[in-house]
Amino acid sequence: MKPHAIGSSCQRVQAVLDEALATGLLSLPPELAAHAERCSRCGPEVKETEQLLSRLRGAAAGISLGPVPHAVDAVLAQISSQSAPRALILNEQPKVKRVRTRWILGQVAAVAAVLLITVGGLGFVILKLNEAVSGVKPGDVLAKLAAPFRYSDQAQVEKGK
Amino acid sequence: MLPSDTARREAFTALFSQMSPRLFRTALGLLGNPHDAADALQEAGLKAYRHFDKLHDADAGGAWLTRIVIHACYDQGRHRSRTTPIGLDVEREEAGALPAETDWELVQALQELPEEQRTTVVLRFFQDLTIPQIASVMAVPDGTVKSRLHTALCRMRSLLAANRKEGVR
């Protein structure tokens, strides 16, 4: 018999084995099972796959659950000594929380400082450029920009009239 | 204590107690030895209780706990000593403490797989989840689960066949 000839039983067995390995379920039709028994290539593969799946299915049942009650009791004892989940958070991880908060605040402060320096520097450069082009002094530009704030109380009075 | 705290704790106790055998099997499959598995289960239990408020769908409790156990196992696996023996080595060292019926050769072969493939195999066979259920727990498409399972089982088949050949020699 030529193993794995195109369209052969070997190829069909391989397809079934591939599906079995992808799903964990092996269901070989009788004609292919008969072929696997005779075929020197398919036979061992089918046998090894059957054994593997059978061992995997049996493995879970064979695991001793001896340590489970102790682990469950330990968890339940620890949570019953606390009044609420929030208490566990506060009692178990205060350092991590505090360090994380401090780290976040530090990052925010650093970003704010960088932004402030960038905006200040850019503003200074723009005012200087403006002075060079139009001859208007930076102080005058700033005074114009600040005018609405300086005379804001007058604007309210006029609105009231 | 508020009545809601009591109710919350009772609900958590019921869910955790019911799920713990399956969660322990999962942890054992992922970590390869019962001591680490028990530690991971304990760690996961406390973490789950801390975040129990976030579980809004009671039916999803099993999958939610499984996900927490998987991550606890990943953490445990990364932090544990590289020299800690797993699987067969543990059996040799502490033969009296471990049950004879556990298939340690298989558990050892599982440890040879990458994390995601091992998790897929463990969820399929140790928790008996379907492909869509595994996909939901691992947040991946069904096709990815199938592909991981295929690769993992091919590798395990080769590993176990090689072990058998070595045993014959």
Interface residues (C-beta under 8 A of the other chain):
Chain A: D18 L21 A22 T23 G24 E48 T49 Q51 L52 L53 R55 L56 R57 G58 A59 A60 G62 I63 S64 L65 G66 P67 V68 H70 A71 V72 A74 V75 L76 Q78 I79 S80 S83 A84 P85 L88 I89 E92
Chain B: M1 L2 D5 R8 R9 F12 T13 F16 S17 S20 P21 F24 R25 L28 G29 P34 H35 A37 A38 D39 L41 Q42 G45 L46 Y49 R50 H51 F52 D53 L98 P99 E101 T102 D103 L106 V107 V121 R124 F125 F126 Q127 D128 I131 K146 S147 L149 H150 L153 C154 M156 R157 L160 A161
